[in-house]
Amino acid sequence: MKKPFFLILISTLFSFALNGQVTLTIVIKNLESDEGRVLVDFRDGNNKMVKEFTEKIRNKQCTIAISGLKSGKYSFKYFHDKNNNKKLDTYWIGAPKEGFGFSNNAMGKFGPPDFNKTIFELKKDVRIECFPRYIKLYGTSKNS
């Protein structure tokens, strides 16, 4: 009699543990090229680093699946590291040369958006599509 009760208890606890974990799939579309990689800085809702991700680009798109997450609030920012130097290259005025973006496709007017605009709540498996922004300065060449 104790064996069936124990098995039911274990399976119930295991299903609760699995239900608390969700998968976030980030799809970054409309990248300028397949050159380089996309780097993602993934954070919790308190702006604390959770993990960094690097992923290849295929057909001007990048997909990153993050599994085993707890339900909660999260945020991320990313950039298209075309030259694989692991840093966001900028023009002399500080504007990014490489494509970049934030969760919720949030954008700031002059600089990054307020962190609160990038926060989203994760309660179940979700797929988020993002569209990077590329800044082209007048009078700059492709090699600038």
C-alpha positions as CSV (number, residue, x, y, z in Angstrom):
1,M,0.0,0.0,0.0
2,K,2.9,2.4,0.8
3,K,4.5,1.8,-2.6
4,P,1.7,3.2,-4.8
5,F,1.2,6.2,-2.5
6,F,5.0,6.9,-2.7
7,L,5.0,6.6,-6.5
8,I,2.0,9.0,-6.8
9,L,3.7,11.5,-4.5
10,I,7.0,11.4,-6.5
11,S,5.2,11.8,-9.9
12,T,3.1,14.7,-8.5
13,L,6.2,16.5,-7.2
14,F,8.1,15.8,-10.4
15,S,5.2,17.3,-12.5
16,F,5.2,20.4,-10.3
17,A,8.9,20.8,-10.8
18,L,8.6,20.6,-14.6
19,N,5.6,23.0,-14.7
20,G,7.8,25.6,-13.1
21,Q,10.3,25.6,-16.0
22,V,9.6,27.3,-19.2
23,T,11.5,27.9,-22.5
24,L,12.0,31.2,-24.2
25,T,12.8,31.2,-27.9
26,I,14.3,34.4,-29.2
27,V,14.2,34.9,-33.0
28,I,16.2,37.8,-34.3
29,K,15.1,38.6,-37.9
30,N,16.2,40.9,-40.6
31,L,19.9,40.9,-39.8
32,E,22.1,42.6,-42.5
33,S,24.1,39.5,-43.3
34,D,25.1,36.0,-42.1
35,E,28.6,37.4,-41.1
36,G,29.6,37.1,-37.5
37,R,27.3,36.1,-34.7
38,V,24.6,37.5,-32.4
39,L,25.5,38.1,-28.8
40,V,22.7,38.2,-26.2
41,D,22.9,39.6,-22.7
42,F,20.0,38.0,-20.8
43,R,19.0,39.4,-17.4
44,D,16.3,39.0,-14.8
45,G,13.7,41.7,-14.0
46,N,16.1,43.3,-11.4
47,N,18.8,43.8,-14.1
48,K,20.9,41.0,-12.7
49,M,22.9,39.0,-15.3
50,V,21.4,35.5,-15.9
51,K,23.6,34.4,-18.8
52,E,25.2,35.5,-22.1
53,F,24.6,33.7,-25.3
54,T,26.4,33.7,-28.7
55,E,24.7,32.2,-31.7
56,K,25.4,31.7,-35.4
57,I,23.3,33.5,-38.1
58,R,21.6,31.6,-40.9
59,N,19.6,33.2,-43.7
60,K,19.9,36.6,-41.9
61,Q,18.2,35.2,-38.9
62,C,19.3,33.9,-35.5
63,T,17.4,31.7,-33.1
64,I,18.3,31.2,-29.4
65,A,16.3,28.8,-27.2
66,I,16.7,29.2,-23.4
67,S,15.2,26.3,-21.5
68,G,14.8,25.6,-17.8
69,L,13.8,29.2,-16.9
70,K,11.5,29.9,-13.9
71,S,8.4,31.9,-14.5
72,G,9.2,35.6,-13.8
73,K,10.3,38.8,-15.3
74,Y,13.3,39.0,-17.7
75,S,15.0,41.3,-20.2
76,F,17.7,41.1,-22.9
77,K,19.7,43.1,-25.2
78,Y,21.7,41.9,-28.2
79,F,23.9,43.0,-31.1
80,H,25.1,41.6,-34.4
81,D,28.8,41.2,-33.9
82,K,29.7,41.2,-37.7
83,N,33.5,41.0,-37.1
84,N,33.4,38.5,-34.2
85,N,35.4,40.8,-31.8
86,K,32.8,40.3,-29.0
87,K,32.1,44.0,-28.6
88,L,29.7,46.5,-30.0
89,D,31.7,48.6,-32.4
90,T,30.7,52.3,-32.5
91,Y,31.2,55.4,-34.7
92,W,33.3,58.3,-33.4
93,I,30.2,59.9,-31.9
94,G,29.3,56.7,-29.9
95,A,26.5,55.4,-32.1
96,P,26.6,51.7,-32.8
97,K,28.0,50.6,-36.2
98,E,26.6,47.1,-35.8
99,G,22.9,46.1,-35.5
100,F,21.4,46.0,-32.0
101,G,18.2,45.7,-30.2
102,F,16.3,45.0,-26.9
103,S,13.5,42.8,-25.7
104,N,10.0,44.2,-26.5
105,N,11.8,45.8,-29.5
106,A,12.2,48.8,-27.2
107,M,14.2,51.7,-28.4
108,G,15.5,54.9,-26.8
109,K,15.6,58.3,-28.4
110,F,19.2,59.1,-27.8
111,G,20.8,55.9,-26.3
112,P,19.4,52.7,-24.9
113,P,15.8,52.5,-23.7
114,D,14.9,52.7,-20.1
115,F,15.4,49.2,-18.6
116,N,11.8,49.0,-17.5
117,K,10.7,49.2,-21.1
118,T,12.6,46.0,-21.9
119,I,11.1,43.8,-19.1
120,F,8.7,41.1,-20.1
121,E,6.9,38.5,-18.0
122,L,7.5,34.8,-18.7
123,K,4.8,32.4,-17.5
124,K,4.8,29.7,-20.2
125,D,6.9,28.7,-23.2
126,V,7.1,31.8,-25.5
127,R,8.6,32.7,-28.9
128,I,9.7,36.4,-29.2
129,E,10.6,38.0,-32.6
130,C,13.0,40.8,-32.6
131,F,14.1,43.2,-35.3
132,P,17.6,44.9,-34.9
133,R,18.3,48.5,-35.7
134,Y,21.2,49.5,-37.9
135,I,22.4,53.1,-37.7
136,K,24.0,54.5,-40.9
137,L,25.8,57.8,-40.6
138,Y,25.8,60.1,-43.6
139,G,29.2,60.2,-45.2
140,T,30.6,57.0,-43.7
141,S,31.8,54.1,-45.8
142,K,31.0,50.4,-45.2
143,N,34.5,50.0,-43.7
144,S,34.1,52.9,-41.1
